[in-house]
Amino acid sequence: MHSVPGAIPDRTEFLFKKGQANPADPVFHIVKSLSSLGASHIGIPCNTFHSPKILGRFQELLEQQEIEINFVNIVEETAEVFSQHYAHIRKAAVLGTLGTFRAETYLGPLHARGIEVVELVPQIQEKVHNSIYDRKFGLKSNSSVHPYTRECLVEVVKSVKAQGAEAVILGCTELGLAIKQDQMDQLVIVDSVRALARGLLREAAPHILKPWHRNKDISS
């Protein structure tokens, strides 16, 4: 594991502000370093990073410099959870940053599996984004989940359920801290971090990967 957040520009900021450095470049250099140390599989636990503008540049750099490493894609892994475990579900909502939302990062992979994506109204998407980023109560700014953040996200889940969502995808790393499956017994919660972790285990150490259980931890 390698974590140097100070070296990587904010992904959402890059997508919407001109003149920002592409986060793909510093992430590529980290991956290159890990590869030289013997890493054979890589996963990037940031959904917004997988927007086409960033991911495309990252994959381009991998090809240009011929880095041979198995890249496990968090968005594809999350979408594949439905094919493997929830084939009956036909409508899902994706909760994530404005970057993930506006780049429609999940749209293609979910549509390819026959899943309709609930379109979040602007006020609801803003609640999700603020729950992640707000300097006072956002998940990125606090060591524990602020009560107001939990309240906002419960309201969001109720809203998407009213729109017909059968499942909610936690399309941001931090959201799993605030939304738990056992609190949402009428909706399926698919945590992208869990999906990525299981994908990496499947590729690197399949013998320790347990069968999928709806309410269990990452290894299961």
N, C-alpha and C positions, 0 to 999 in steps of 0.2 A: 504494500500500500504506500502511495506517495501523495502527500497533500501539501500544496504550496499555494493556497488561495490568493495570497497577496500578489502573486505573479500573473494571475489570470484576470483580465478585465471582465466586468459584469456583462453577461451574455445579453440580457434584455436591453441594457443601455446601448450596446453595440448595434443591435438590430434597429433601433429607432433614433439614434443620434449620429449625424454625419461626422466623419473625422475620427471615429473611435477605432482603435486597433482590433483586429479580428482575434477573438479568444482562441481560435483554432491554432494559431502559431505557437504560443507558449505551451498549450496542451500537447501539441505535437512534439515539442522538444522534451517534455516530461516523459511522454511515451517512448520516444527514442532512447532516452536514458534508461528507462525501465527495461526496454528490450535488450540493451547492451549488458544489463545485469542478469539477463536470463529469463525475463518474463515472456511467457508464450501466449498468454491470453490477457486481454485488457477490456475493462468496462469503465465507462465515464458516467458517474451517478449524477448527471445534470440533464434534465429533459430539454431545457432550452438550448443547450449545446447541440442538440440533434436537429435543430431547425436547418433547413437546406443551406442557407447562406453560410453557416458555421461548419456544419458537418461536411458539406461539399468541399470546402477548403481543406479540412483536416484529412479527408480521404485522398485528396489530390496530393498533399504532402507525403502521405504514406507511400503512394505509388511512385512519386518522383524520386524519393530517396530509398525506395525498395526495402522498406521496413517490413519484415515478415513477422506478423503478429496477428493473432486471431482476435478481431474486434467484435465484442458482444454488444449489440445495439439495444439500449434500454427500451426504446419505443417499440421495436419489433418484438422483443421478449414480452413486453406488457400486452401487446395486441395478441400474441400467440397464446397467452393464458386463456383467452376466450375460446380459441379453437380447441385447446386441449382439455379445458375443465368446465367451461360455461357455454357450450355450443348452442344452448337454448336461448341465450340472451341476444336480442336484436337491437337494443337501444342503450347507449351509454353516454355518460357525461364525463368530460375531461376537466379536471381542476388543475390549474397551473398558473404560471406567470403570464403577463400580457404578451411576452415574447413567444412563448409556446402557443398561446391562443391565436395570436394574429398570424403567426407563421404556419398555422394549421398543421403542426408537426405530427399530430396523430391521425389526421383525416384519412390520408392514403392507406396506411396500414390497417386501420379499422374498417374502412370501406371494402378493402380487399378481402376481408373476412366476413362481409355481409352485415356489418354493424353500423347502424345509423348513429351519428354523433349529435347529441343535444346541443343546440345553439344557445349559449348563455347570453342573456340580455346584458347590456353594458353595465348596469348597476351591480349585477351579480358577479360578473367577471372582475369588476373593480374591487368588490369585497374580497374575492379570492386573492387578488394581487396584493391588496393592502394587508391581508392576513399574513402574507409572506414577508413583505418588504417594509411595512410601516415602522418608523424608527422607535415609536413608543411601544406598540403592542405586537409588531410582526414577529413571526417565528425566527427570522434571521437575527433579530435584535435582542432576543431573550434566551436565557438558559433554561427556562421552563415555559410552558404554554400559558400565555396570558388569558385570563377568563374571557375577556372581550373577544379575543381571537377565536376561542372555542365557540362562543355564542354566534359570531359571524359565520363560521363554517357550518354550524348546525343549520342556520338559516339558509345557507347556500344549498345544502343537501336536501332540505325540504323543498326548495324551489325547483331543483332539477327533477326530483321525484314527481312533483306536480306536473312537470313537462313530459312525463312518461319514461324517465330513465329507469332502467332495471339494474344498472350498475354504475358505480362511480370510480373513475380512475384517478388515483392520487398521482398526478403528473408533475409533481415537484418533490424533491428530496425531503423537504421538511414537513410536508403535510401529514405524513404517517405518524408524526408526534402528536397530532391533535385529533385525528380521525381514526377511530378503531372499529374493526368489524363488529365486535360485540356490542357496540353502541348503535349499530345500524342493522338490526336484524332483518329488516324488510328489503334491504338493498345489498347487493354484492359489492364489496370494496376490494379493488385491485390496486395494490401498492406497487408502483413502478420500481421502487428500491428492492422490494422482495423479489420481483420478477427478474431483475438484473442479477441479483445475488444467486438466485437459483440457476440462471443461465450460465453464470461463470462456474458454478459448481458442476453443472452438467458437462461443461467442456473440459474442466481441469481435474475434477475429482468426482466422477459420477457415482463411485461406490459409496460415498457418504450422503448422497442426495436422497432424502426420504420422500415418500409419496406426498402429493399435494393434499393439504387439509385447509379448509376455508379459514379457520380461526387460529391456525398454528403459526410458529415462528418461521424465519427465513429458510432454515434447513429442511422444512417440511412443507 
